[in-house]
Amino acid sequence: METIVVQDTDSAILDVLTQALEMEGFEVFPLRECDEDFLTVMDRVRPHVVMLDYKLAGEACIKICRQIKEKYPQVPVLALSCNHNIHNEYDLNGFDGYIKKPFDLDLLYNVLRKHIVKPGS
């Protein structure tokens, strides 16, 4: 079972994402905050993918993304964003991909599966 850490400051979005991902067979670790405890969760959970809420300028999210990439360079980190220009910004800030809000569930699942590396791949 693939494990995903999902961070979003909006608890309604976080709840919907958690339920949708669990229904698709993922093990989900939802977090509201993007703070200094994030890497502790990463150490404990060892996720296949991380999804971070990229809000407005995204400074906290960018900082955590860089910390994750420094410690776990193989773990894909995706930006969740309603920013109109996220398609231009995500890779400049170290993200492997993005999911634009509002999101279509089929697109969400396809993007996640694209970034999950299967053993032996």
Secondary structure by P-SEA (a helix, b strand, c coil): cbbbbbbbccaaaaaaaaaaaaaaccccccccccccaaaaaaaaccccbbbbbccccaaaaaaaaaaaaaccccbbbbbbccccccccccccccccccccccccaaaaaaaaaaacccccc
